[in-house]
């Protein structure tokens, strides 16, 4: 009887640890997406194509990057799917909006 309880306890602790590590990974990926979106938006708002290309290179692998100019603002969204094996996939994204600088 103690063996079954121990097995269930170890399984539960393992599942909890996997869930926590995946959650931490989601937060890290969200931060990376937000940072890249801000860097690209800042470079696009300045009209600096070289800096924008360099910032895009730092996007997480498999991500999509959308840049849209709306009025006087540059909107950037970086999205990437993050999966936990074959069980679940969540799309994590980061957004940034920067006003265009005068003269660009």
Secondary structure, DSSP 8 states (H G I E B T S, - for coil): -HHHHHHHHHHHHHHHHHHHHHHHHHHHHHHHHHHHHHHHHHHHHHT-HHHHHHHHTTS-TT-EEEEEEETTEEEEEEEEEEEETTTEEEEEEEEEEEE--TT-
